[in-house]
Amino acid sequence: MQNSNTSNSNRVNLVDLFLYLLSHWYWFVLCAALCGGYAYYKYAQTPFTYRSDATVIIKDPSSARTTASMTVYSSQINRINMTNEILQLRSKQLMQQVVEAIDADVNYTLHIKLRDVELYKLAPVKMHILREEGAPEAFQLTVTTVNPEKIQVQLSDGRSAAFALGDTISVYGAHVYFTATPYYNGEGAGKPVTITKYSVANAASAFLSRLKVNQSDGTILQLSLQDYSVWRANDILNTLVDKYNEDAIREKNRIAVNTAQFINERLLIIQQELGGVEDEIARFKTSERIMNVDQATTQYLNENKGYNDEIVKVETQIKLAEYLRDYITNSFESYEPIPVNTGLDDARISNEITQYNTLILQRERLLDASSAESPAVKQVEGTLLPLRQSILGSINNLLTSLEVRRGDLGELERESLRKFTAMPSKARQLLSIERQQKIKESLYLYLLNKREENALTQSMVDNNARMIDSASGSTSPIYPSRNKMLLTAILIGLLIPGVILVARIFIDQKIRSRKDLEDANCAVPFLAELPKVKANKKKRGEKEDPKYTAYGHSGNKNLTESMRLMATNLNFMKPEGCQNPVIASTSFNASAGKTFVTVNLAACLADAKKTYGFRQVRS
C-alpha cells in the first residue's frame, strides 16, 4: 500500500500542471512578446543572403577525336582527375583571379531602415582603384551624390570633401577615382553609400568559405555560392569557370610551348650552318671551276649511295640526341617539361620523357593545391631526379651506339673510296662539302615538319569544363527567414517561463495544500484547511487586534466554516475519559500563524461551549 502511494506521489498530474501554467499566462504572453520583438528587430537588421547555382561538366578526353600521330600526346595533355579538378576550382589563387577580374573586393552597401543592402552593380557610382605598390589593401569611405557632376566623399575619421566625377583623389594613401553608373539617379541617389575595400586575399577567402563544389554524377559538378548580392554570386561562378578553363589551357600548352621554343632555337642554328655550307660550296665551285661531276665521281656516288644514306640518318640521330642531351643538362635544376616527339628512334627514351612530363604536370597541380613542403610534392620530386638521370643515361647509350654505327659506316665508305684512287682530290673535297649540306638540309626539313606537328597539337588543346547551366539564383533571399525567426523566438519565449515555472515546482519545499501532505505520505491526521485572511485595520474604540479575531458571524465566512470543521474533527479525536484536553500550536519559524489559529480556534470552541486548554510552542 505504501509503494502505491509513493508511485502516486511521484506521478505528475498533467491537468494540474496545465492549470498551474495557465494561471501564469501573463508571463508567457510577456516573454513571447519580448522574444518576438527582439527576433523581428534582428530580422530587420540582418543583411539578406542569396544563393546562386551552376552546373558544370568536366570533359572526358577519351571521347575526343585526334589524328593518329597526336593520339598519345593528346591523351597525356588532356588527362583529367575529378579530385584534382575540384581542388583546382576551390584553390585560393584561382579565386583571387576571379576577385580581381570583377572587382569583388569592393562592397557597395546602402543602409535602408535597419538593414545594410549590398548594391554591387546597382550602386550610383563605381570606385576605380589605381593598384600601386605600397597602397593600402583595405579601407572604408562613404559617398553621397550631390549633383550629376559632383559627389561628397566622407572618410571613416569624419573628414569630408566634395569632388567632381573622374577626379583622382588620395584615400588613406590609395589613389582612386569615381565614375557614374547607369543607376546614378536610382535608389541610392542622394543617399550615403558605404564603400568598403577589402584585401584580395581576404575577399577570396570569404568567398571560398561560402563556395560548395559537389560531384553529382560522373564528371558533372554542382557549384553553389551564397552571397549578399545574387548578381555578384552569378558573376563569381561564371568567372570562376572561365578562369579555370584559361588556367587549364595554359597548363596543357606548357609542353607544346617548350617544344616549339626548342625547335625554333634549333632551326635558327641549323639555318646558319646550312647557309655556311652552301656558301662554301659556291666558293669552292667558283674557285676550282667545277661545274659537273665527272664519270668517276658519278660512279662513286652510285656505288656508295647506300652508305651515304645510312651516314646521313646516323648523323641526324646523333645531332638530335646531342641537342636533347644539352637541353636536359642546361635545365637540370628546374622543373620544366622535356620536349617530346623530337624524332629519336628510341621507344624507351620517348616513354621515359612522357612519364617525366606527366610527373611534372602532377607536381604543378599539387603545388596549386598545397605548398612546396607538402609530402606529396616531395615524393614526386624524389621520383623526378632518378627518372631524369635515367633519361640522360639512355641518351648517352644511344649516342654511343650511334657513334659505333657511324664508325662502321665510315670504314665501309673509306674501303669503297680506295677503289677510286684515280678520283681527283677536288671531286672528293666537293663530295664532303655536299654531304654536310645534305645532313643540314635533312635536319632542317625534319624540324620544320615537327614544328607544324607541334602547332597542330597546341591547337587541339580544349577547355576542361563546359557550363551546362549558367549561374543563376533567385531574387528571394534564403536567409534570414522572417517566419522562421519569429516562430523560433515565440517558442523560446513560451519555453522560458514554462521551464522556470516547472523548475519552481520541483524546488518548492513548502506545504501549500492538503494534497502536499497526502503526497508526502504524512501519518499525522489532517483536520482542516484554513483560508488565508488579510488583516483588517483596527477600528477606533476596538480593544483587540483585528488581525487575530477573524472568527465570528460578522467575520470571514470561509474561515468560520473551516474553524467549525476543525473543532468538530478535534472533538472526534479527543481521547475517551479526557475532560480538559490541551491543544499545542507549534511551528519552525515566527509569524507562521500560531497565535492567529489559537485565537480563532478558541473563539470557535467558546462558541460551541467546548473546554480546551491551549499552549503555544515554538520549536
C-alpha positions in Angstrom: 0.0 0.0 0.0 2.9 2.3 0.8 4.5 1.6 -2.6 1.3 2.5 -4.3 1.1 5.8 -2.5 4.8 6.5 -3.3 4.2 5.9 -7.0 1.2 8.1 -7.0 3.1 10.9 -5.3 5.8 10.8 -7.9 3.3 10.9 -10.8 2.8 14.2 -12.5 -0.8 15.3 -13.0 -0.8 16.9 -16.4 -4.1 18.6 -15.8 -2.9 20.3 -12.6 0.4 21.2 -14.3 -1.5 22.8 -17.2 -3.8 24.7 -14.9 -0.8 25.9 -12.9 0.9 27.1 -16.0 -2.3 28.7 -17.3 -2.6 30.7 -14.1 0.6 32.4 -15.0 -0.5 33.2 -18.6 0.7 36.7 -18.4 4.4 35.6 -18.1 4.0 33.5 -21.3 2.5 36.5 -23.2 5.2 38.9 -21.9 8.1 36.6 -22.8 6.7 35.6 -26.2 6.2 39.3 -27.0 9.7 40.3 -25.9 11.4 37.4 -27.8 9.2 38.0 -30.9 10.1 41.7 -30.8 13.8 41.0 -30.4 13.6 38.4 -33.3 11.9 40.9 -35.5 14.5 43.6 -34.7 17.3 41.1 -35.6 15.5 40.2 -38.8 15.2 43.8 -39.8 18.9 44.3 -39.0 20.4 41.2 -40.7 21.5 41.6 -44.3 19.8 39.4 -46.9 21.8 36.4 -48.2 21.1 34.9 -51.6 22.3 31.7 -53.3 23.4 31.1 -56.9 23.8 27.6 -58.5 25.6 26.5 -61.6 26.1 23.1 -63.3 29.4 22.2 -65.0 30.6 19.2 -66.9 34.3 18.2 -66.9 35.1 17.0 -70.4 36.4 13.5 -70.9 39.3 13.5 -73.5 38.8 9.8 -74.2 35.9 10.6 -76.5 37.7 13.4 -78.4 38.9 12.7 -82.0 42.6 13.2 -82.7 45.0 12.4 -85.5 46.9 9.1 -85.4 50.2 10.8 -84.7 48.8 13.0 -81.9 46.7 10.3 -80.1 49.3 9.5 -77.4 50.4 13.1 -76.8 46.8 14.4 -76.7 45.7 11.8 -74.2 48.6 12.9 -72.0 47.9 16.6 -72.0 44.1 16.2 -71.7 44.0 13.6 -68.9 41.8 14.7 -66.0 41.2 13.6 -62.4 38.0 14.8 -60.7 39.5 15.2 -57.3 42.2 17.4 -58.7 39.7 19.4 -60.7 37.6 20.1 -57.6 40.7 21.2 -55.7 41.6 23.5 -58.6 38.2 25.1 -58.6 38.5 25.7 -54.8 42.1 27.0 -54.9 42.7 30.4 -53.4 44.8 31.5 -56.3 42.0 30.9 -58.8 39.5 32.7 -56.6 41.9 35.7 -56.3 42.0 35.9 -60.1 38.2 36.0 -60.1 38.0 38.7 -57.4 40.4 40.9 -59.3 38.6 40.3 -62.6 35.2 41.5 -61.4 36.3 43.8 -58.5 34.6 41.7 -56.0 36.9 43.0 -53.2 34.9 46.3 -53.2 31.5 46.3 -51.5 28.8 49.0 -52.0 26.2 49.0 -49.2 23.2 51.2 -48.6 21.6 51.5 -45.2 17.8 51.0 -45.7 15.9 51.3 -42.4 17.8 48.9 -40.1 19.4 46.7 -42.8 22.6 47.1 -44.9 21.8 46.2 -48.6 24.6 45.2 -51.0 24.2 47.2 -54.2 27.0 45.7 -56.3 26.4 46.9 -59.9 23.3 48.9 -58.8 25.4 51.4 -57.0 25.2 55.0 -58.3 29.0 55.3 -58.6 31.8 52.9 -59.3 35.2 53.3 -57.5 38.3 52.6 -59.6 41.5 51.9 -57.7 44.9 52.6 -59.2 46.7 49.5 -57.9 50.1 50.8 -56.8 52.8 49.3 -54.8 52.6 50.3 -51.1 48.9 51.3 -51.3 46.6 50.1 -48.5 44.7 46.9 -49.2 41.7 47.7 -47.1 39.8 51.0 -46.3 36.3 52.3 -46.0 34.6 55.5 -47.1 31.1 56.9 -47.7 30.0 58.5 -51.0 26.9 60.7 -51.5 25.8 62.0 -54.8 25.3 65.8 -54.8 24.5 66.6 -58.4 25.1 65.0 -61.8 28.8 66.1 -61.7 29.7 66.1 -58.0 29.9 63.7 -55.1 30.6 64.0 -51.4 33.3 61.7 -50.0 33.4 61.2 -46.3 36.2 59.1 -44.7 35.8 56.9 -41.6 37.6 59.5 -39.4 35.0 62.1 -40.2 36.7 64.2 -42.8 34.5 65.1 -45.8 35.0 66.9 -49.1 33.3 67.3 -52.5 34.9 66.1 -55.7 34.0 66.0 -59.3 33.4 62.7 -61.0 36.6 61.4 -62.6 38.9 63.3 -60.3 41.8 61.2 -58.9 41.9 61.6 -55.1 44.0 60.1 -52.4 42.2 57.9 -49.8 44.4 56.6 -47.0 47.4 56.6 -49.4 45.5 54.9 -52.2 44.6 56.8 -55.4 41.1 56.3 -56.6 38.5 58.0 -58.9 34.8 57.6 -59.3 32.6 57.3 -62.4 28.8 57.4 -62.7 26.9 54.2 -63.4 23.5 53.8 -65.2 22.0 53.8 -61.7 23.4 57.2 -60.8 19.9 58.6 -60.3 18.5 55.4 -59.0 17.6 54.2 -55.5 20.9 55.3 -54.0 20.9 58.8 -55.4 21.4 61.4 -52.7 21.9 58.7 -50.0 25.2 57.8 -48.3 26.6 54.7 -49.9 29.3 53.0 -47.8 32.2 51.6 -50.0 34.4 49.1 -48.3 37.6 47.9 -49.9 38.9 44.5 -48.7 42.2 42.9 -49.5 42.0 40.5 -52.4 43.3 37.6 -50.2 40.6 38.2 -47.5 37.8 38.6 -50.1 38.9 35.4 -51.8 38.9 33.5 -48.5 35.4 34.8 -47.7 34.0 33.7 -51.0 35.7 30.3 -50.8 34.2 29.7 -47.3 30.7 30.1 -48.9 31.5 28.1 -52.1 30.4 24.5 -52.4 31.6 22.2 -55.2 29.8 18.8 -55.2 30.3 15.9 -57.7 26.7 14.8 -58.6 27.2 12.2 -61.3 30.3 11.1 -63.1 32.1 14.2 -64.4 29.2 16.6 -63.5 29.9 19.2 -60.8 27.3 21.3 -58.9 28.6 24.7 -57.9 26.8 26.8 -55.3 27.7 30.1 -53.7 26.0 32.2 -51.0 26.5 36.0 -51.1 24.8 39.2 -50.1 24.1 40.0 -53.8 22.7 37.4 -56.2 24.2 39.2 -59.2 27.7 39.2 -57.7 27.3 35.4 -56.9 26.3 34.8 -60.5 29.3 36.7 -61.8 31.7 34.9 -59.5 30.6 31.4 -60.5 30.7 32.3 -64.3 34.1 33.9 -64.0 35.4 31.1 -61.9 34.7 28.6 -64.7 36.2 30.9 -67.3 39.4 31.4 -65.3 39.6 27.7 -64.6 39.5 26.9 -68.3 42.1 29.5 -69.0 44.4 28.0 -66.4 43.8 24.5 -67.8 44.6 25.5 -71.4 47.7 27.4 -70.2 48.9 24.4 -68.2 48.3 21.9 -71.0 50.2 24.1 -73.5 53.3 24.4 -71.4 54.8 21.2 -73.0 53.9 22.4 -76.5 55.3 25.8 -75.9 58.6 24.4 -74.6 58.8 22.1 -77.6 58.1 25.0 -80.0 60.9 27.0 -78.3 63.3 24.1 -78.6 62.5 23.6 -82.3 62.8 27.3 -83.2 66.2 27.5 -81.5 67.5 24.5 -83.3 66.1 25.9 -86.6 68.0 29.1 -86.3 71.3 27.3 -85.6 70.8 24.8 -88.5 69.8 27.6 -90.8 73.0 29.4 -90.1 75.0 26.2 -90.5 73.2 25.3 -93.8 73.8 28.8 -95.2 77.5 28.5 -94.3 77.8 25.1 -96.1 76.0 26.4 -99.2 78.3 29.4 -99.3 81.3 27.1 -99.0 80.1 25.0 -102.0 79.6 28.1 -104.1 83.1 29.4 -103.2 84.6 26.0 -103.9 83.0 25.7 -107.3 83.9 29.2 -108.3 87.5 29.0 -107.2 88.0 25.5 -108.6 85.8 25.9 -111.7 84.0 22.7 -111.1 80.5 22.8 -112.6 79.9 19.0 -113.3 80.9 15.8 -111.6 82.9 13.5 -113.9 82.1 9.9 -114.6 84.3 8.7 -111.9 82.5 10.8 -109.3 79.2 9.6 -110.7 80.3 6.0 -110.4 81.4 6.6 -106.8 78.2 8.2 -105.8 76.2 5.4 -107.3 78.3 2.8 -105.6 78.2 4.4 -102.2 74.7 5.7 -102.2 73.6 3.2 -99.6 76.4 4.2 -97.3 75.7 7.9 -97.7 72.1 7.5 -96.8 72.9 5.5 -93.7 75.5 8.0 -92.6 73.0 10.9 -93.1 70.5 9.1 -90.9 73.0 8.3 -88.2 74.3 11.9 -88.2 70.8 13.2 -87.9 70.1 10.9 -85.0 73.4 12.0 -83.3 72.6 15.7 -83.7 69.1 15.2 -82.3 70.4 13.2 -79.3 73.1 15.8 -78.6 70.6 18.7 -78.8 68.2 16.9 -76.4 71.0 16.0 -74.0 72.2 19.6 -74.0 68.7 20.8 -73.3 68.2 18.4 -70.4 71.6 19.3 -68.9 71.1 23.1 -69.2 67.7 22.8 -67.4 68.8 20.2 -64.9 68.0 22.3 -61.8 64.5 23.5 -62.9 61.3 21.5 -63.1 60.4 22.1 -66.7 58.9 19.6 -69.2 61.2 17.9 -71.7 60.3 18.3 -75.4 58.7 15.2 -76.9 58.4 13.9 -80.5 61.9 15.2 -81.4 62.4 12.3 -83.8 64.7 10.0 -81.9 64.2 6.4 -82.9 64.2 5.0 -79.4 60.9 4.0 -77.8 62.4 3.7 -74.3 63.5 7.4 -74.3 60.2 8.5 -75.6 58.3 6.6 -72.9 60.6 7.9 -70.1 60.2 11.5 -71.4 56.4 11.1 -71.5 56.4 9.7 -67.9 58.7 12.6 -66.7 56.4 15.2 -68.2 53.3 13.6 -66.6 55.0 13.8 -63.2 55.9 17.5 -63.8 52.3 18.3 -64.5 51.2 16.4 -61.4 53.7 18.4 -59.3 52.4 21.7 -60.6 48.8 20.6 -59.7 49.9 19.6 -56.2 51.7 23.0 -55.8 48.5 24.8 -56.7 46.5 22.9 -54.1 49.2 22.9 -51.3 52.8 24.1 -51.0 56.4 23.1 -51.9 56.8 21.5 -48.4 53.9 19.1 -49.0 54.8 15.4 -48.6 53.1 14.6 -51.9 55.2 17.2 -53.7 58.4 15.9 -52.1 57.5 12.4 -53.1 57.0 13.5 -56.8 60.3 15.5 -56.7 62.1 12.4 -55.3 60.8 10.4 -58.3 61.8 13.1 -60.9 65.6 13.1 -60.2 66.3 9.4 -60.9 64.0 9.5 -63.9 65.9 12.4 -65.4 69.2 10.7 -64.8 67.8 7.6 -66.4 66.8 9.7 -69.5 70.3 11.1 -69.7 71.8 7.6 -69.3 69.6 6.3 -72.2 70.6 9.2 -74.4 74.3 8.6 -73.7 73.8 4.9 -74.5 72.1 5.8 -77.7 74.9 8.3 -78.7 77.5 5.5 -78.0 75.7 3.1 -80.3 75.2 5.7 -83.0 78.9 6.6 -82.8 79.8 2.9 -83.3 77.4 2.7 -86.2 78.8 5.8 -87.8 82.4 4.5 -87.4 81.4 1.2 -89.1 79.7 3.1 -92.0 82.8 5.4 -92.3 85.0 2.3 -92.5 82.9 0.9 -95.3 82.9 4.2 -97.0 86.7 4.5 -96.9 87.0 1.0 -98.2 85.0 2.0 -101.2 87.0 5.2 -101.7 90.2 3.2 -102.0 88.7 1.7 -105.2 88.7 5.1 -106.7 92.2 6.3 -106.2 92.1 7.8 -109.5 89.3 10.2 -108.5 90.6 13.8 -108.4 91.0 15.2 -104.9 88.8 18.2 -105.8 85.9 15.9 -106.5 86.4 14.2 -103.2 86.5 17.6 -101.4 83.3 18.7 -103.1 81.6 15.5 -102.2 82.5 16.0 -98.5 81.0 19.5 -98.6 77.9 18.3 -100.3 77.5 15.6 -97.7 77.4 18.2 -95.0 74.9 20.2 -97.0 72.6 17.1 -97.2 72.9 16.5 -93.4 72.0 20.1 -92.6 69.2 20.2 -95.2 67.7 16.9 -94.0 67.7 18.0 -90.4 66.3 21.4 -91.3 63.3 19.9 -93.2 62.7 17.5 -90.4 62.5 20.2 -87.7 60.1 22.2 -89.9 57.9 19.2 -90.1 57.9 18.8 -86.3 57.2 22.5 -85.8 54.0 22.1 -87.8 53.0 19.0 -85.9 53.6 20.8 -82.6 51.4 23.7 -83.8 48.6 21.3 -84.6 49.0 19.7 -81.2 48.8 23.1 -79.5 45.6 23.9 -81.4 44.0 20.6 -80.3 44.0 21.6 -76.6 40.4 22.1 -75.4 38.7 23.6 -72.3 38.4 21.3 -69.3 34.9 22.4 -68.3 31.7 23.3 -70.1 28.9 25.2 -68.5 25.7 23.2 -68.7 23.6 25.6 -66.7 25.0 29.1 -66.3 25.0 30.6 -62.8 21.6 31.8 -61.7 19.9 32.5 -58.4 16.5 33.6 -57.1 16.0 37.2 -56.0 14.3 35.8 -52.9 16.8 35.6 -50.0 17.5 32.3 -48.4 18.4 34.0 -45.1 17.0 35.4 -42.9 13.5 33.9 -42.9 11.1 36.2 -41.0 8.6 33.4 -40.3 11.2 31.0 -39.0 12.9 33.6 -36.8 9.6 34.8 -35.3 8.3 31.2 -34.8 11.6 30.2 -33.1 11.6 33.3 -30.9 8.0 32.8 -29.8 8.7 29.2 -29.0 11.7 30.2 -26.9 9.5 32.9 -25.3 7.0 30.3 -24.3 9.6 27.8 -23.2 11.5 30.2 -20.9 8.6 30.9 -18.4 7.5 27.2 -18.7 10.9 25.9 -17.7 11.1 28.4 -14.8 7.7 27.7 -13.5 8.2 23.9 -13.7 11.5 24.2 -12.0 9.9 26.3 -9.3 7.5 23.4 -8.7 10.3 20.9 -8.2 12.4 23.1 -5.9 9.5 24.3 -3.8 9.5 22.6 -0.4 6.6 24.4 1.2 3.3 22.8 2.1 0.6 24.8 0.3 -2.4 22.4 0.3 -3.8 19.1 1.7 -2.6 17.3 -1.4 1.1 18.1 -0.5 0.6 16.3 2.8 -1.1 13.3 1.2 1.6 13.1 -1.5 4.2 13.1 1.3 2.6 10.1 3.0 2.3 12.0 6.2 0.9 9.9 9.1 -0.5 12.9 11.0 -4.3 13.2 10.8 -5.5 16.1 8.7 -8.1 18.2 10.4 -9.0 21.1 8.1 -7.7 23.7 5.7 -7.8 27.4 6.8 -8.1 30.1 4.1 -5.7 33.0 4.1 -7.2 36.1 5.7 -6.0 39.6 5.1 -5.5 41.7 8.2 -8.1 44.4 8.7 -7.3 47.8 10.1 -8.1 48.3 13.7 -11.2 50.4 14.2 -11.4 53.2 16.7 -12.5 52.0 20.1 -11.6 48.3 19.5 -9.6 46.7 22.2 -8.5 43.6 20.4 -6.1 43.5 17.4 -8.4 42.8 14.5 -5.9 40.6 12.7 -6.3 37.9 15.4 -10.1 37.8 15.6 -11.4 36.8 12.2 -13.9 34.2 13.5 -17.5 35.1 14.1 -20.8 35.6 12.4 -19.6 39.0 11.1 -16.2 37.8 10.1 -14.9 35.7 7.2 -17.5 33.1 6.4 -14.9 30.7 4.9 -12.7 30.9 7.9 -15.7 30.5 10.3 -16.8 27.3 8.5 -13.2 26.0 8.4 -12.8 26.6 12.1 -16.0 24.8 12.9 -14.9 21.8 10.8 -11.6 21.7 12.6 -13.3 21.9 16.0 -15.6 19.1 15.0 -12.7 16.9 13.9 -10.8 17.7 17.2 -13.9 16.6 19.1 -13.8 13.2 17.3 -10.1 12.9 18.1 -10.5 13.6 21.9 -9.5 10.5 23.9 -12.1 8.8 25.9 -12.3 10.0 29.5 -10.3 13.2 28.8 -12.4 16.1 30.0 -10.0 19.0 29.5 -7.5 18.2 26.7 -4.6 20.6 25.9 -4.0 21.7 22.3 -0.4 22.8 21.4 0.3 25.1 18.5 3.8 24.9 17.1 5.9 25.9 14.1 9.5 26.2 13.0 9.6 29.9 12.5 7.9 33.1 13.7 4.8 34.7 12.1 3.6 31.3 10.9 0.1 31.8 12.3 0.2 30.1 15.7 -1.5 33.0 17.5 -4.0 33.5 14.8 -5.0 29.8 14.8 -5.1 29.7 18.6 -7.2 32.8 19.0 -9.8 31.9 16.3 -10.0 28.2 17.3 -10.6 29.3 20.9 -13.3 31.6 19.7 -14.9 28.8 17.8 -14.7 26.4 20.8 -16.1 29.0 23.1 -18.9 29.5 20.6 -19.5 25.7 20.8 -19.1 25.8 24.6 -16.2 23.3 24.5 -13.5 23.3 27.1 -9.8 23.0 25.9 -6.5 24.2 27.1 -4.1 26.0 24.7 -0.3 26.2 24.7 1.9 27.7 22.0 5.3 26.0 21.4 8.0 27.3 19.1 10.4 24.6 18.1 
